[in-house]
């Protein structure tokens, strides 16, 4: 796992945590945006962290 990928996962955890804490503390549903953005960041980190097929193996 590269440093950039680790940073992406750390950012994901931070954004989702801030969203959850903000939503619980204030009761404002606008913090759900943080959760959605964190999940989108997680999806991007997951897709970018995957490796392609090995040479000579089409699957």
PDB file of N, CA, C and O in Angstrom:
ATOM      1  N   UNK A   1       0.850  -1.169   0.000  1.00  0.00           N
ATOM      2  CA  UNK A   1       0.000   0.000   0.000  1.00  0.00           C
ATOM      3  C   UNK A   1       0.900   1.238   0.000  1.00  0.00           C
ATOM      4  O   UNK A   1       1.822   1.353   0.807  1.00  0.00           O
ATOM      5  N   UNK A   2       0.618   2.140  -0.906  1.00  0.00           N
ATOM      6  CA  UNK A   2       1.444   3.334  -1.043  1.00  0.00           C
ATOM      7  C   UNK A   2       1.066   4.382   0.012  1.00  0.00           C
ATOM      8  O   UNK A   2       0.020   4.291   0.655  1.00  0.00           O
ATOM      9  N   UNK A   3       1.927   5.357   0.165  1.00  0.00           N
ATOM     10  CA  UNK A   3       1.659   6.439   1.108  1.00  0.00           C
ATOM     11  C   UNK A   3       0.422   7.233   0.732  1.00  0.00           C
ATOM     12  O   UNK A   3      -0.344   7.651   1.600  1.00  0.00           O
ATOM     13  N   UNK A   4       0.224   7.442  -0.572  1.00  0.00           N
ATOM     14  CA  UNK A   4      -0.952   8.186  -1.029  1.00  0.00           C
ATOM     15  C   UNK A   4      -2.238   7.427  -0.706  1.00  0.00           C
ATOM     16  O   UNK A   4      -3.245   8.031  -0.337  1.00  0.00           O
ATOM     17  N   UNK A   5      -2.197   6.120  -0.844  1.00  0.00           N
ATOM     18  CA  UNK A   5      -3.379   5.321  -0.542  1.00  0.00           C
ATOM     19  C   UNK A   5      -3.671   5.311   0.953  1.00  0.00           C
ATOM     20  O   UNK A   5      -4.831   5.357   1.363  1.00  0.00           O
ATOM     21  N   UNK A   6      -2.626   5.252   1.761  1.00  0.00           N
ATOM     22  CA  UNK A   6      -2.813   5.342   3.211  1.00  0.00           C
ATOM     23  C   UNK A   6      -3.411   6.683   3.592  1.00  0.00           C
ATOM     24  O   UNK A   6      -4.278   6.757   4.463  1.00  0.00           O
ATOM     25  N   UNK A   7      -2.952   7.743   2.945  1.00  0.00           N
ATOM     26  CA  UNK A   7      -3.491   9.074   3.214  1.00  0.00           C
ATOM     27  C   UNK A   7      -4.959   9.161   2.810  1.00  0.00           C
ATOM     28  O   UNK A   7      -5.752   9.803   3.498  1.00  0.00           O
ATOM     29  N   UNK A   8      -5.327   8.527   1.711  1.00  0.00           N
ATOM     30  CA  UNK A   8      -6.718   8.529   1.277  1.00  0.00           C
ATOM     31  C   UNK A   8      -7.609   7.817   2.295  1.00  0.00           C
ATOM     32  O   UNK A   8      -8.710   8.282   2.592  1.00  0.00           O
ATOM     33  N   UNK A   9      -7.138   6.697   2.828  1.00  0.00           N
ATOM     34  CA  UNK A   9      -7.922   5.983   3.841  1.00  0.00           C
ATOM     35  C   UNK A   9      -8.015   6.782   5.132  1.00  0.00           C
ATOM     36  O   UNK A   9      -9.059   6.780   5.784  1.00  0.00           O
ATOM     37  N   UNK A  10      -6.940   7.467   5.510  1.00  0.00           N
ATOM     38  CA  UNK A  10      -6.970   8.304   6.703  1.00  0.00           C
ATOM     39  C   UNK A  10      -7.949   9.463   6.517  1.00  0.00           C
ATOM     40  O   UNK A  10      -8.708   9.788   7.430  1.00  0.00           O
ATOM     41  N   UNK A  11      -7.932  10.084   5.343  1.00  0.00           N
ATOM     42  CA  UNK A  11      -8.861  11.167   5.044  1.00  0.00           C
ATOM     43  C   UNK A  11     -10.297  10.670   5.084  1.00  0.00           C
ATOM     44  O   UNK A  11     -11.181  11.357   5.596  1.00  0.00           O
ATOM     45  N   UNK A  12     -10.530   9.488   4.551  1.00  0.00           N
ATOM     46  CA  UNK A  12     -11.865   8.899   4.576  1.00  0.00           C
ATOM     47  C   UNK A  12     -12.357   8.734   6.005  1.00  0.00           C
ATOM     48  O   UNK A  12     -13.469   9.143   6.337  1.00  0.00           O
ATOM     49  N   UNK A  13     -11.531   8.140   6.842  1.00  0.00           N
ATOM     50  CA  UNK A  13     -11.925   7.917   8.238  1.00  0.00           C
ATOM     51  C   UNK A  13     -12.187   9.243   8.949  1.00  0.00           C
ATOM     52  O   UNK A  13     -13.150   9.361   9.706  1.00  0.00           O
ATOM     53  N   UNK A  14     -11.344  10.230   8.711  1.00  0.00           N
ATOM     54  CA  UNK A  14     -11.493  11.537   9.349  1.00  0.00           C
ATOM     55  C   UNK A  14     -12.795  12.214   8.930  1.00  0.00           C
ATOM     56  O   UNK A  14     -13.535  12.713   9.778  1.00  0.00           O
ATOM     57  N   UNK A  15     -13.076  12.235   7.639  1.00  0.00           N
ATOM     58  CA  UNK A  15     -14.271  12.920   7.139  1.00  0.00           C
ATOM     59  C   UNK A  15     -15.542  12.237   7.634  1.00  0.00           C
ATOM     60  O   UNK A  15     -16.492  12.913   8.031  1.00  0.00           O
ATOM     61  N   UNK A  16     -15.569  10.917   7.615  1.00  0.00           N
ATOM     62  CA  UNK A  16     -16.752  10.206   8.095  1.00  0.00           C
ATOM     63  C   UNK A  16     -16.930  10.428   9.595  1.00  0.00           C
ATOM     64  O   UNK A  16     -18.052  10.636  10.058  1.00  0.00           O
ATOM     65  N   UNK A  17     -15.852  10.387  10.346  1.00  0.00           N
ATOM     66  CA  UNK A  17     -15.925  10.608  11.792  1.00  0.00           C
ATOM     67  C   UNK A  17     -16.416  12.019  12.113  1.00  0.00           C
ATOM     68  O   UNK A  17     -17.261  12.195  12.991  1.00  0.00           O
ATOM     69  N   UNK A  18     -15.894  13.021  11.412  1.00  0.00           N
ATOM     70  CA  UNK A  18     -16.350  14.396  11.628  1.00  0.00           C
ATOM     71  C   UNK A  18     -17.833  14.524  11.285  1.00  0.00           C
ATOM     72  O   UNK A  18     -18.578  15.204  11.991  1.00  0.00           O
ATOM     73  N   UNK A  19     -18.251  13.885  10.225  1.00  0.00           N
ATOM     74  CA  UNK A  19     -19.662  13.911   9.850  1.00  0.00           C
ATOM     75  C   UNK A  19     -20.553  13.292  10.903  1.00  0.00           C
ATOM     76  O   UNK A  19     -21.597  13.844  11.250  1.00  0.00           O
ATOM     77  N   UNK A  20     -20.137  12.137  11.414  1.00  0.00           N
ATOM     78  CA  UNK A  20     -20.935  11.466  12.453  1.00  0.00           C
ATOM     79  C   UNK A  20     -20.996  12.290  13.733  1.00  0.00           C
ATOM     80  O   UNK A  20     -22.067  12.468  14.315  1.00  0.00           O
ATOM     81  N   UNK A  21     -19.854  12.786  14.165  1.00  0.00           N
ATOM     82  CA  UNK A  21     -19.810  13.581  15.397  1.00  0.00           C
ATOM     83  C   UNK A  21     -20.624  14.861  15.232  1.00  0.00           C
ATOM     84  O   UNK A  21     -21.391  15.233  16.120  1.00  0.00           O
ATOM     85  N   UNK A  22     -20.455  15.529  14.101  1.00  0.00           N
ATOM     86  CA  UNK A  22     -21.214  16.752  13.858  1.00  0.00           C
ATOM     87  C   UNK A  22     -22.705  16.519  13.828  1.00  0.00           C
ATOM     88  O   UNK A  22     -23.473  17.319  14.362  1.00  0.00           O
ATOM     89  N   UNK A  23     -23.121  15.432  13.211  1.00  0.00           N
ATOM     90  CA  UNK A  23     -24.544  15.115  13.122  1.00  0.00           C
ATOM     91  C   UNK A  23     -25.108  14.776  14.499  1.00  0.00           C
ATOM     92  O   UNK A  23     -26.200  15.223  14.851  1.00  0.00           O
ATOM     93  N   UNK A  24     -24.370  13.992  15.273  1.00  0.00           N
ATOM     94  CA  UNK A  24     -24.837  13.602  16.601  1.00  0.00           C
ATOM     95  C   UNK A  24     -24.883  14.801  17.548  1.00  0.00           C
ATOM     96  O   UNK A  24     -25.856  14.969  18.283  1.00  0.00           O
ATOM     97  N   UNK A  25     -23.849  15.631  17.539  1.00  0.00           N
ATOM     98  CA  UNK A  25     -23.756  16.751  18.475  1.00  0.00           C
ATOM     99  C   UNK A  25     -24.772  17.842  18.149  1.00  0.00           C
ATOM    100  O   UNK A  25     -25.433  18.365  19.046  1.00  0.00           O
ATOM    101  N   UNK A  26     -24.897  18.187  16.861  1.00  0.00           N
ATOM    102  CA  UNK A  26     -25.769  19.306  16.497  1.00  0.00           C
ATOM    103  C   UNK A  26     -27.168  18.873  16.100  1.00  0.00           C
ATOM    104  O   UNK A  26     -28.110  19.655  16.222  1.00  0.00           O
ATOM    105  N   UNK A  27     -27.322  17.663  15.636  1.00  0.00           N
ATOM    106  CA  UNK A  27     -28.616  17.201  15.156  1.00  0.00           C
ATOM    107  C   UNK A  27     -28.942  17.703  13.755  1.00  0.00           C
ATOM    108  O   UNK A  27     -30.044  17.477  13.253  1.00  0.00           O
ATOM    109  N   UNK A  28     -27.995  18.380  13.125  1.00  0.00           N
ATOM    110  CA  UNK A  28     -28.194  18.914  11.777  1.00  0.00           C
ATOM    111  C   UNK A  28     -27.865  17.843  10.741  1.00  0.00           C
ATOM    112  O   UNK A  28     -26.769  17.282  10.740  1.00  0.00           O
ATOM    113  N   UNK A  29     -28.817  17.568   9.867  1.00  0.00           N
ATOM    114  CA  UNK A  29     -28.614  16.525   8.854  1.00  0.00           C
ATOM    115  C   UNK A  29     -27.621  16.936   7.776  1.00  0.00           C
ATOM    116  O   UNK A  29     -27.216  16.104   6.965  1.00  0.00           O
ATOM    117  N   UNK A  30     -27.222  18.208   7.751  1.00  0.00           N
ATOM    118  CA  UNK A  30     -26.261  18.664   6.750  1.00  0.00           C
ATOM    119  C   UNK A  30     -24.932  17.928   6.884  1.00  0.00           C
ATOM    120  O   UNK A  30     -24.177  17.844   5.915  1.00  0.00           O
ATOM    121  N   UNK A  31     -24.634  17.397   8.057  1.00  0.00           N
ATOM    122  CA  UNK A  31     -23.396  16.661   8.257  1.00  0.00           C
ATOM    123  C   UNK A  31     -23.404  15.309   7.539  1.00  0.00           C
ATOM    124  O   UNK A  31     -22.371  14.646   7.447  1.00  0.00           O
ATOM    125  N   UNK A  32     -24.562  14.907   7.036  1.00  0.00           N
ATOM    126  CA  UNK A  32     -24.623  13.685   6.229  1.00  0.00           C
ATOM    127  C   UNK A  32     -23.796  13.860   4.955  1.00  0.00           C
ATOM    128  O   UNK A  32     -23.322  12.878   4.383  1.00  0.00           O
ATOM    129  N   UNK A  33     -23.624  15.101   4.511  1.00  0.00           N
ATOM    130  CA  UNK A  33     -22.796  15.380   3.335  1.00  0.00           C
ATOM    131  C   UNK A  33     -21.365  14.911   3.583  1.00  0.00           C
ATOM    132  O   UNK A  33     -20.727  14.364   2.683  1.00  0.00           O
ATOM    133  N   UNK A  34     -20.854  15.122   4.806  1.00  0.00           N
ATOM    134  CA  UNK A  34     -19.513  14.661   5.147  1.00  0.00           C
ATOM    135  C   UNK A  34     -19.419  13.143   5.028  1.00  0.00           C
ATOM    136  O   UNK A  34     -18.430  12.609   4.525  1.00  0.00           O
ATOM    137  N   UNK A  35     -20.447  12.465   5.491  1.00  0.00           N
ATOM    138  CA  UNK A  35     -20.449  11.004   5.439  1.00  0.00           C
ATOM    139  C   UNK A  35     -20.447  10.533   3.987  1.00  0.00           C
ATOM    140  O   UNK A  35     -19.698   9.624   3.629  1.00  0.00           O
ATOM    141  N   UNK A  36     -21.275  11.145   3.158  1.00  0.00           N
ATOM    142  CA  UNK A  36     -21.328  10.778   1.740  1.00  0.00           C
ATOM    143  C   UNK A  36     -19.992  11.052   1.060  1.00  0.00           C
ATOM    144  O   UNK A  36     -19.502  10.222   0.295  1.00  0.00           O
ATOM    145  N   UNK A  37     -19.398  12.218   1.335  1.00  0.00           N
ATOM    146  CA  UNK A  37     -18.094  12.527   0.739  1.00  0.00           C
ATOM    147  C   UNK A  37     -17.015  11.553   1.215  1.00  0.00           C
ATOM    148  O   UNK A  37     -16.136  11.167   0.444  1.00  0.00           O
ATOM    149  N   UNK A  38     -17.085  11.161   2.481  1.00  0.00           N
ATOM    150  CA  UNK A  38     -16.134  10.176   2.989  1.00  0.00           C
ATOM    151  C   UNK A  38     -16.283   8.831   2.298  1.00  0.00           C
ATOM    152  O   UNK A  38     -15.294   8.169   1.987  1.00  0.00           O
ATOM    153  N   UNK A  39     -17.526   8.432   2.062  1.00  0.00           N
ATOM    154  CA  UNK A  39     -17.754   7.159   1.379  1.00  0.00           C
ATOM    155  C   UNK A  39     -17.307   7.223  -0.081  1.00  0.00           C
ATOM    156  O   UNK A  39     -16.803   6.239  -0.623  1.00  0.00           O
ATOM    157  N   UNK A  40     -17.493   8.375  -0.713  1.00  0.00           N
ATOM    158  CA  UNK A  40     -16.994   8.528  -2.083  1.00  0.00           C
ATOM    159  C   UNK A  40     -15.473   8.483  -2.117  1.00  0.00           C
ATOM    160  O   UNK A  40     -14.886   7.916  -3.038  1.00  0.00           O
ATOM    161  N   UNK A  41     -14.841   9.074  -1.122  1.00  0.00           N
ATOM    162  CA  UNK A  41     -13.383   9.015  -1.027  1.00  0.00           C
ATOM    163  C   UNK A  41     -12.927   7.573  -0.820  1.00  0.00           C
ATOM    164  O   UNK A  41     -11.926   7.144  -1.393  1.00  0.00           O
ATOM    165  N   UNK A  42     -13.663   6.828   0.001  1.00  0.00           N
ATOM    166  CA  UNK A  42     -13.329   5.416   0.227  1.00  0.00           C
ATOM    167  C   UNK A  42     -13.449   4.624  -1.061  1.00  0.00           C
ATOM    168  O   UNK A  42     -12.599   3.782  -1.353  1.00  0.00           O
ATOM    169  N   UNK A  43     -14.492   4.884  -1.832  1.00  0.00           N
ATOM    170  CA  UNK A  43     -14.665   4.180  -3.107  1.00  0.00           C
ATOM    171  C   UNK A  43     -13.501   4.501  -4.046  1.00  0.00           C
ATOM    172  O   UNK A  43     -12.979   3.610  -4.716  1.00  0.00           O
ATOM    173  N   UNK A  44     -13.101   5.756  -4.094  1.00  0.00           N
ATOM    174  CA  UNK A  44     -11.969   6.137  -4.936  1.00  0.00           C
ATOM    175  C   UNK A  44     -10.677   5.489  -4.487  1.00  0.00           C
ATOM    176  O   UNK A  44      -9.875   5.053  -5.312  1.00  0.00           O
ATOM    177  N   UNK A  45     -10.472   5.424  -3.178  1.00  0.00           N
ATOM    178  CA  UNK A  45      -9.272   4.778  -2.649  1.00  0.00           C
ATOM    179  C   UNK A  45      -9.280   3.290  -2.956  1.00  0.00           C
ATOM    180  O   UNK A  45      -8.244   2.712  -3.285  1.00  0.00           O
ATOM    181  N   UNK A  46     -10.442   2.677  -2.850  1.00  0.00           N
ATOM    182  CA  UNK A  46     -10.539   1.238  -3.113  1.00  0.00           C
ATOM    183  C   UNK A  46     -10.263   0.943  -4.589  1.00  0.00           C
ATOM    184  O   UNK A  46      -9.507   0.027  -4.914  1.00  0.00           O
ATOM    185  N   UNK A  47     -10.884   1.730  -5.484  1.00  0.00           N
ATOM    186  CA  UNK A  47     -10.678   1.496  -6.913  1.00  0.00           C
ATOM    187  C   UNK A  47      -9.250   1.798  -7.346  1.00  0.00           C
ATOM    188  O   UNK A  47      -8.696   1.084  -8.182  1.00  0.00           O
ATOM    189  N   UNK A  48      -8.647   2.843  -6.791  1.00  0.00           N
ATOM    190  CA  UNK A  48      -7.287   3.187  -7.199  1.00  0.00           C
ATOM    191  C   UNK A  48      -6.254   2.250  -6.581  1.00  0.00           C
ATOM    192  O   UNK A  48      -5.138   2.143  -7.091  1.00  0.00           O
ATOM    193  N   UNK A  49      -6.606   1.575  -5.499  1.00  0.00           N
ATOM    194  CA  UNK A  49      -5.678   0.666  -4.847  1.00  0.00           C
ATOM    195  C   UNK A  49      -5.653  -0.714  -5.454  1.00  0.00           C
ATOM    196  O   UNK A  49      -4.788  -1.524  -5.118  1.00  0.00           O
ATOM    197  N   UNK A  50      -6.587  -0.997  -6.343  1.00  0.00           N
ATOM    198  CA  UNK A  50      -6.621  -2.307  -6.990  1.00  0.00           C
ATOM    199  C   UNK A  50      -5.571  -2.381  -8.085  1.00  0.00           C
ATOM    200  O   UNK A  50      -5.264  -1.380  -8.734  1.00  0.00           O
ATOM    201  N   UNK A  51      -5.034  -3.550  -8.282  1.00  0.00           N
ATOM    202  CA  UNK A  51      -4.029  -3.736  -9.325  1.00  0.00           C
ATOM    203  C   UNK A  51      -4.691  -4.390 -10.536  1.00  0.00           C
ATOM    204  O   UNK A  51      -5.692  -5.094 -10.406  1.00  0.00           O
ATOM    205  N   UNK A  52      -4.132  -4.152 -11.683  1.00  0.00           N
ATOM    206  CA  UNK A  52      -4.644  -4.746 -12.916  1.00  0.00           C
ATOM    207  C   UNK A  52      -4.226  -6.199 -13.044  1.00  0.00           C
ATOM    208  O   UNK A  52      -3.479  -6.709 -12.210  1.00  0.00           O
ATOM    209  N   UNK A  53      -4.700  -6.861 -14.077  1.00  0.00           N
ATOM    210  CA  UNK A  53      -4.322  -8.257 -14.280  1.00  0.00           C
ATOM    211  C   UNK A  53      -2.847  -8.374 -14.631  1.00  0.00           C
ATOM    212  O   UNK A  53      -2.264  -7.472 -15.233  1.00  0.00           O
ATOM    213  N   UNK A  54      -2.265  -9.479 -14.252  1.00  0.00           N
ATOM    214  CA  UNK A  54      -0.853  -9.721 -14.559  1.00  0.00           C
ATOM    215  C   UNK A  54      -0.702  -9.959 -16.067  1.00  0.00           C
ATOM    216  O   UNK A  54      -1.626 -10.423 -16.735  1.00  0.00           O
ATOM    217  N   UNK A  55       0.465  -9.637 -16.573  1.00  0.00           N
ATOM    218  CA  UNK A  55       0.705  -9.783 -18.005  1.00  0.00           C
ATOM    219  C   UNK A  55       0.580 -11.248 -18.411  1.00  0.00           C
ATOM    220  O   UNK A  55       1.137 -12.134 -17.764  1.00  0.00           O
ATOM    221  N   UNK A  56      -0.153 -11.486 -19.480  1.00  0.00           N
ATOM    222  CA  UNK A  56      -0.338 -12.848 -19.962  1.00  0.00           C
ATOM    223  C   UNK A  56      -1.572 -13.515 -19.370  1.00  0.00           C
ATOM    224  O   UNK A  56      -1.919 -14.625 -19.772  1.00  0.00           O
ATOM    225  N   UNK A  57      -2.237 -12.864 -18.429  1.00  0.00           N
ATOM    226  CA  UNK A  57      -3.444 -13.410 -17.809  1.00  0.00           C
ATOM    227  C   UNK A  57      -4.574 -12.422 -18.062  1.00  0.00           C
ATOM    228  O   UNK A  57      -4.641 -11.398 -17.383  1.00  0.00           O
ATOM    229  N   UNK A  58      -5.469 -12.691 -19.019  1.00  0.00           N
ATOM    230  CA  UNK A  58      -6.490 -11.704 -19.376  1.00  0.00           C
ATOM    231  C   UNK A  58      -7.573 -11.490 -18.312  1.00  0.00           C
ATOM    232  O   UNK A  58      -8.310 -10.508 -18.396  1.00  0.00           O
ATOM    233  N   UNK A  59      -7.690 -12.359 -17.336  1.00  0.00           N
ATOM    234  CA  UNK A  59      -8.761 -12.210 -16.352  1.00  0.00           C
ATOM    235  C   UNK A  59      -8.315 -11.435 -15.131  1.00  0.00           C
ATOM    236  O   UNK A  59      -9.105 -11.225 -14.211  1.00  0.00           O
TER     237      UNK A  59
END
